[in-house]
Amino acid sequence: MVILYYQAVMEVRVRIAPSPTGSPHIGTAGQALFDYVFAKKNNGKFILRIEDTDRERYVAEAEEQIYETLEWLGLDVDEGPNVGGDLGPYVQSQRLDIYKKYVLELLEKNQAYKDEGAVRFKTKKLGQTTWHDLVGNKDITFDNKTQDDFVILKSDGYPTYNFANVVDDHLMQISHVIRGNEFISSTPKHIMLYKAFGWAPPQFAHFPVLVGSDRSKLSKRHGAKSALEFRNEGYLKEAVLNFLALLGWSHPKGKEMFDMEELIRLFDFKEVNASSAYFDATKLDWLNGEYIRKTQNSKLKTQIYEYLQNLSGRALTEKDHPTEKEVEKLVPLVKERIKKLSDFIPLTDFFFAGVEYDMEVFNRLKIKDLRFKIEKVLEKMQKMEKPWEADIFESTFRKLAEDLQLSVTQIFQLIRVAVSGQLVTPPLFESIKILGEEKTVKRVGDAISFLKSGWLA
């Protein structure tokens, strides 16, 4: 059995080490969160390393997306290629001479051998390899005979993941390796390398991987996307971080909503979920909606406006739709109705863009003699004294509903569709006041013209 002597932990140093083969997956963001939280809880360092040795799958823009993801989530890196540090460079393709030095050391010790241009590590076949995993607070053991000799340097001169990972973690003084449990089967190889070099390994914590609703590996068909896609769809970073925390960890009091400060204060490996977490997109939507409702109106206005700016790719001007002042007016109307920032657009688009009427929407009102009745609505609006007052508006159209043998719901839904082209909008009268009386009257007239042009004429 290989007996491990873990390095004396002088400082907690953890790392996130993504491969730039695509935009960072939401699972990568979750791992980064727990690295960050553990570092902050222990006054340690959160380090970013770019593992770009898989040159066939390398995507140039993916590295920038890694930085962008961490910045959006507020997971500030203490050391890394984008912030510097004493132990850099933190990009593996810039460390090839370092890896070759340690490959040569193993060759000289007869602990590795060349194999058709590549170099393989000689695994030890006798005994077992055991380590204590912080997740589950348990020992994990592998028979060494199950480990084949494995490549540590490829024929293209680049190291493999298993080799570069160990060399970098040692040289960067990583104290704890926090990663998904899909890497458990690789850990015996890593420990053998540590032993071959005479290095003390870090402590390991293998989190259960995320799965979809069918318990298979998480993929896009389960609703999983890159972390930046969630940002682009209007999720708040606070909600995403809260959601990711719940996928790997349980609050000791069972709470479902908590901020980063509380997570850092309470985090402990003993509360890490033992089984794979189910990625529930519906729960994320709910959680995001709850965060939106908790947000102060002034802040929510800024978040929505900045979201709209990012969609347009430029600063919005008064000629764009909508202005910051208009967003501010609408926030109280939509706050209880949206689950994502992106919901603001379809819910409020009728304020700024021309209405596109749809006969099917009118048909869903199930109102006979529709055009006649909407003409009566227009007549009432044209006679009402301006500015319209909420109580007078309501009493006027309640009376009209009675005269036209409509329910109160039907008359106000009829006005809603005429004004917006939609069955669902923010509160009707508040919307009309923002739209303005003149534009409201014109919209009702437009609706009548539309009906005249259709089969209801």
C-alpha positions in Angstrom: 0.0 0.0 0.0 1.2 3.5 -0.8 1.2 5.5 2.4 0.6 9.2 1.8 2.3 12.0 3.7 0.3 15.1 2.9 2.1 18.3 2.7 1.9 20.5 5.8 -0.6 23.1 4.8 0.9 26.5 5.5 -1.5 28.3 3.3 -4.7 27.1 1.6 -4.1 27.3 -2.2 -6.7 26.0 -4.6 -7.0 26.2 -8.3 -9.4 26.0 -11.2 -7.8 24.6 -14.2 -10.1 24.7 -17.2 -9.2 23.6 -20.8 -9.9 26.2 -23.4 -11.8 23.9 -25.7 -15.0 25.8 -25.7 -17.0 28.3 -23.6 -16.8 27.3 -19.9 -19.6 24.8 -19.0 -21.9 25.6 -16.1 -20.3 22.6 -14.2 -16.9 24.3 -14.5 -18.4 27.5 -13.0 -19.7 25.3 -10.1 -16.2 23.9 -9.5 -14.7 27.4 -9.6 -17.3 28.5 -7.0 -16.3 25.9 -4.5 -12.6 26.6 -5.0 -13.2 30.3 -4.5 -15.4 29.7 -1.4 -12.9 27.3 0.3 -10.0 29.7 -0.4 -11.9 32.7 1.1 -13.1 30.7 4.1 -9.5 29.9 4.9 -7.9 33.2 3.9 -6.2 31.4 1.1 -5.5 31.9 -2.6 -7.8 31.1 -5.5 -5.6 30.4 -8.6 -6.5 30.1 -12.3 -4.4 27.8 -14.5 -5.1 27.3 -18.2 -4.6 23.7 -19.3 -4.2 24.1 -23.0 -2.1 21.0 -23.9 -4.9 19.4 -26.0 -3.9 21.4 -29.1 -6.3 19.5 -31.4 -9.3 20.8 -29.5 -7.9 24.2 -28.5 -10.2 27.1 -29.2 -8.5 30.5 -29.2 -11.5 32.6 -27.9 -12.3 30.1 -25.2 -9.5 31.4 -23.0 -11.0 34.9 -23.0 -14.4 33.3 -22.2 -12.9 31.7 -19.1 -11.8 35.1 -17.9 -15.1 36.6 -18.8 -17.1 33.9 -16.9 -15.1 34.4 -13.7 -15.4 38.2 -13.9 -19.2 38.0 -14.5 -19.6 35.7 -11.5 -17.4 37.8 -9.3 -15.0 35.0 -8.6 -11.8 37.1 -8.4 -8.6 35.3 -9.1 -5.6 35.9 -6.8 -3.1 34.4 -9.2 -3.3 33.5 -12.8 -2.5 34.4 -16.4 -4.8 37.4 -16.3 -3.6 38.8 -13.0 -0.1 37.6 -12.6 1.6 36.0 -9.6 5.0 34.8 -8.5 4.6 31.2 -9.6 3.6 31.8 -13.3 3.4 31.4 -16.2 -0.1 29.9 -15.5 -0.7 28.7 -19.1 0.6 25.1 -19.7 1.6 25.7 -23.3 4.1 28.3 -21.9 5.6 25.7 -19.5 6.8 23.0 -21.9 10.5 23.3 -20.8 9.4 22.7 -17.2 7.5 19.5 -18.1 10.4 18.2 -20.2 12.8 18.7 -17.3 10.7 16.5 -15.1 10.1 13.9 -17.8 13.9 13.6 -18.2 14.2 13.1 -14.4 11.8 10.1 -14.5 13.7 8.7 -17.5 17.0 9.0 -15.7 15.4 7.2 -12.6 14.2 4.5 -15.0 10.6 5.3 -13.8 9.6 6.2 -17.4 10.4 4.9 -20.9 10.1 6.1 -24.5 7.4 4.5 -26.7 7.4 5.5 -30.4 8.0 9.2 -29.8 6.0 9.4 -26.6 7.1 8.8 -23.0 5.2 6.5 -20.7 5.3 6.3 -16.9 6.0 2.9 -15.3 3.2 2.2 -12.8 3.8 0.1 -9.8 1.8 -3.1 -10.0 2.2 -4.3 -6.4 0.1 -3.2 -3.5 -2.6 -0.6 -3.3 -2.9 3.2 -3.5 -5.1 4.8 -0.9 -6.0 8.4 -0.1 -8.4 10.1 2.2 -11.1 12.1 0.3 -12.5 15.1 2.0 -15.9 14.6 0.3 -17.6 11.9 2.3 -14.6 11.9 4.8 -13.6 8.5 3.5 -10.6 6.5 2.3 -10.6 5.4 -1.4 -8.4 2.5 -2.4 -7.3 1.2 -5.8 -5.3 -2.0 -6.5 -2.1 -0.9 -8.3 -2.4 -3.8 -10.7 -5.4 -2.0 -12.3 -3.2 0.8 -13.4 -1.5 0.6 -16.8 1.6 2.4 -17.8 0.4 5.8 -19.1 1.7 8.5 -21.4 3.2 11.5 -19.7 4.7 13.2 -22.8 3.0 13.0 -26.2 5.0 12.8 -29.5 4.1 16.4 -30.3 6.1 17.5 -27.2 3.1 18.4 -25.1 2.5 16.8 -21.7 -0.6 14.8 -21.0 -3.2 16.1 -18.5 -2.2 13.5 -15.9 1.5 14.6 -15.9 1.2 18.4 -16.3 -1.5 18.4 -13.7 0.7 16.9 -11.0 3.8 18.9 -11.9 1.9 22.2 -11.9 0.0 21.5 -8.7 3.3 20.8 -6.9 5.2 23.8 -8.3 2.2 26.1 -7.7 2.0 24.8 -4.1 -1.6 23.7 -4.4 -2.8 22.5 -1.0 -6.3 21.1 -1.9 -7.5 19.7 -5.3 -11.2 20.2 -5.6 -12.7 18.5 -8.7 -15.4 16.3 -10.0 -15.5 12.6 -9.1 -14.9 11.6 -12.7 -11.3 12.2 -11.9 -11.2 9.6 -9.1 -10.0 6.9 -11.5 -7.1 9.2 -12.4 -6.0 9.9 -8.9 -3.9 6.7 -8.4 -1.8 7.8 -11.4 -1.3 11.2 -9.9 -0.4 9.8 -6.5 2.2 7.4 -8.1 3.7 10.4 -9.9 3.9 12.4 -6.6 5.6 9.4 -5.0 8.1 9.0 -7.9 9.2 12.6 -7.5 9.3 12.3 -3.7 6.6 15.0 -3.4 3.8 15.2 -0.8 0.5 15.3 -2.6 -2.3 17.8 -1.9 -5.5 16.8 -0.2 -8.3 15.7 -2.5 -12.0 16.5 -2.6 -14.0 14.9 -5.4 -17.4 16.3 -5.8 -20.3 14.3 -7.4 -20.8 15.3 -11.1 -23.9 17.1 -12.3 -26.5 14.9 -14.0 -29.7 15.6 -16.0 -33.2 14.7 -15.2 -32.6 11.2 -16.5 -29.6 10.8 -14.3 -27.2 10.7 -17.3 -24.3 13.0 -17.6 -25.4 16.6 -17.9 -25.7 17.9 -21.4 -27.4 20.6 -23.4 -30.5 18.4 -23.8 -31.0 18.7 -20.1 -31.0 22.5 -20.2 -27.3 22.9 -19.4 -25.4 25.6 -21.2 -22.2 27.5 -21.0 -22.0 29.8 -18.0 -22.1 32.9 -20.3 -25.3 31.6 -22.0 -27.0 31.9 -18.7 -25.8 35.5 -18.4 -27.0 36.2 -21.9 -30.4 34.8 -21.2 -30.9 37.2 -18.3 -30.0 35.2 -15.2 -28.6 37.2 -12.3 -25.1 36.1 -11.1 -26.3 36.0 -7.5 -29.0 33.5 -8.4 -26.6 31.4 -10.6 -24.1 31.2 -7.7 -26.8 30.3 -5.2 -28.1 27.6 -7.6 -24.6 26.2 -8.2 -23.9 26.0 -4.5 -27.1 24.0 -4.0 -26.0 21.5 -6.7 -22.9 20.5 -4.7 -23.7 21.5 -1.1 -26.6 21.6 1.4 -27.1 24.5 3.7 -26.9 23.2 7.3 -30.4 24.7 8.1 -31.9 23.6 4.8 -32.1 27.2 3.4 -32.4 27.6 -0.4 -31.5 31.2 -0.6 -28.3 32.6 0.8 -25.6 35.1 -0.3 -21.9 34.5 -0.9 -20.9 35.8 2.5 -23.2 33.2 4.2 -21.9 30.5 1.9 -18.3 31.3 2.7 -19.0 31.4 6.4 -20.9 28.1 6.6 -19.1 26.0 3.9 -17.8 22.6 5.1 -16.9 19.5 3.2 -19.2 17.5 5.5 -22.2 19.2 3.9 -21.2 18.3 0.3 -23.8 16.1 -1.3 -22.9 12.5 -1.4 -24.8 11.7 -4.6 -24.8 13.4 -8.1 -26.8 16.6 -8.2 -29.7 16.9 -10.6 -29.6 20.0 -12.7 -33.2 21.4 -12.4 -33.6 24.3 -14.8 -37.1 25.0 -13.4 -35.6 25.6 -10.0 -33.0 28.0 -11.4 -35.9 30.0 -13.0 -37.7 30.1 -9.7 -34.6 31.1 -7.8 -33.8 33.8 -10.3 -37.3 35.2 -10.1 -37.0 35.3 -6.3 -33.7 37.2 -6.5 -35.3 39.7 -9.0 -38.2 40.3 -6.5 -35.7 40.9 -3.7 -33.7 43.4 -5.7 -34.3 47.1 -5.1 -36.0 48.8 -8.0 -33.1 51.2 -8.7 -30.7 48.3 -8.9 -33.0 46.2 -11.0 -33.4 49.1 -13.4 -29.7 49.2 -13.8 -29.4 45.4 -14.3 -32.2 45.4 -16.9 -30.7 48.4 -18.8 -27.2 47.0 -18.8 -28.6 43.7 -20.0 -30.3 45.5 -22.9 -27.0 47.3 -23.6 -25.2 44.0 -23.8 -27.8 42.7 -26.2 -27.4 45.6 -28.6 -23.6 45.5 -28.2 -23.4 49.2 -27.7 -24.6 52.0 -25.4 -28.3 52.7 -25.8 -29.3 56.2 -26.9 -32.7 57.9 -26.9 -33.3 56.6 -30.4 -32.9 53.0 -29.2 -35.6 51.1 -27.4 -36.1 51.6 -24.5 -34.3 54.5 -22.7 -33.0 54.1 -19.2 -35.8 56.5 -18.0 -38.4 54.3 -19.6 -37.0 51.2 -18.1 -37.1 52.9 -14.7 -40.9 53.6 -15.1 -41.6 50.0 -16.0 -39.6 48.2 -13.3 -42.4 48.4 -10.7 -44.9 47.0 -13.2 -42.8 44.0 -14.3 -40.9 43.1 -11.2 -43.5 40.5 -9.9 -43.9 39.0 -13.4 -40.5 38.2 -14.7 -38.2 35.3 -13.9 -35.3 36.5 -16.0 -34.1 39.9 -17.3 -34.8 38.7 -20.8 -38.5 38.4 -19.9 -38.6 42.2 -19.8 -38.5 42.4 -23.6 -41.6 40.4 -24.7 -43.6 41.8 -21.7 -42.9 45.4 -22.5 -42.1 45.5 -26.2 -45.5 46.9 -27.1 -44.6 50.2 -25.3 -41.9 51.0 -27.8 -42.5 49.1 -31.0 -45.6 49.1 -33.2 -48.2 46.4 -32.3 -48.4 43.4 -34.6 -52.0 42.1 -34.2 -52.8 38.5 -34.6 -56.3 37.3 -35.3 -55.8 34.2 -33.2 -55.2 36.3 -30.2 -58.5 38.1 -30.7 -60.2 34.8 -31.3 -59.0 33.6 -27.9 -61.1 36.3 -26.3 -64.3 34.4 -27.4 -66.3 37.7 -27.8 -69.1 37.8 -30.3 -69.5 41.0 -32.5 -65.9 41.8 -31.6 -65.5 44.8 -33.9 -68.7 46.5 -32.8 -67.7 46.1 -29.1 -64.2 47.4 -29.6 -65.7 50.4 -31.4 -67.7 51.1 -28.3 -64.5 51.0 -26.3 -63.0 53.6 -28.6 -66.0 55.9 -28.3 -65.8 55.8 -24.5 -62.1 56.5 -24.5 -62.5 59.5 -26.9 -65.2 61.0 -24.5 -63.3 60.5 -21.3 -61.8 63.6 -19.7 -58.0 63.7 -19.7 -55.9 62.9 -17.8 -57.6 59.6 -17.2 -58.0 58.6 -13.5 -57.8 55.0 -12.4 -61.1 54.9 -10.6 -63.1 56.7 -13.4 -61.4 54.4 -16.0 -62.4 51.3 -14.1 -66.0 52.4 -13.4 -66.5 53.5 -17.0 -65.5 50.2 -18.5 -67.3 48.1 -15.8 -70.5 49.9 -16.9 -69.7 49.3 -20.6 -69.1 45.6 -19.9 -72.5 45.4 -18.4 -74.1 47.3 -21.3 -72.4 45.0 -23.9 -73.2 41.8 -21.9 -69.5 41.1 -21.3 -67.7 40.1 -18.1 -65.4 42.6 -16.5 -62.5 40.3 -17.3 -63.6 40.2 -21.0 -63.8 44.0 -21.4 -60.4 44.6 -19.8 -58.8 41.8 -21.8 -60.3 43.3 -25.0 -58.7 46.6 -24.1 -55.4 44.9 -23.3 -55.2 43.1 -26.7 -56.2 46.3 -28.5 -53.5 48.3 -26.8 -50.7 45.7 -26.8 -51.6 42.8 -29.2 -51.0 40.5 -26.2 -53.1 38.7 -23.6 -50.5 39.1 -20.9 -49.0 42.5 -20.0 -48.1 44.5 -16.9 -51.1 45.9 -15.0 -53.4 47.5 -17.6 -54.1 51.0 -16.3 -50.5 51.5 -15.2 -49.4 50.5 -18.7 -51.9 52.9 -20.3 -50.6 55.8 -18.2 -47.1 55.1 -19.4 -48.2 54.6 -22.9 -50.2 57.8 -22.8 -53.9 58.5 -23.6 -53.3 59.6 -27.2 -51.2 56.6 -28.1 -53.7 54.3 -26.3 -56.6 55.8 -28.4 -54.6 55.4 -31.5 -53.8 51.7 -30.7 -57.5 50.9 -30.2 -58.2 52.6 -33.6 -55.4 50.5 -35.1 -57.0 47.3 -33.7 -60.4 48.3 -35.3 -58.6 48.8 -38.7 -57.0 45.4 -38.3 -60.3 43.7 -37.7 -61.9 45.5 -40.6 -59.2 44.2 -42.9 -59.8 40.6 -41.6 -62.6 38.1 -41.9 -64.4 39.9 -39.0 -65.0 43.0 -41.2 
